[in-house]
Amino acid sequence: MRRYFFDTFDGERLASDEEGLETQDFAATRVAAQKAPPEMPAPTAITAVS
């Protein structure tokens, strides 16, 4: 499995995801990103590490 990192930008600051999330594939990663709380900015970058 790959670990995906969700970096976000709220218009003023960039927040780097230090923990990441392990998922089976990119489709599962997109589902996880869509389930984020509404007050959290949408990911601006999703990167993967094997």
Rosetta blueprint (number, residue, H / E / L):
1 M L
2 R E
3 R E
4 Y E
5 F E
6 F E
7 D E
8 T E
9 F E
10 D L
11 G L
12 E L
13 R L
14 L E
15 A E
16 S L
17 D L
18 E L
19 E L
20 G L
21 L E
22 E E
23 T E
24 Q L
25 D L
26 F H
27 A H
28 A H
29 T H
30 R H
31 V H
32 A H
33 A H
34 Q H
35 K L
36 A L
37 P L
38 P L
39 E L
40 M L
41 P L
42 A L
43 P E
44 T E
45 A E
46 I E
47 T E
48 A E
49 V E
50 S L
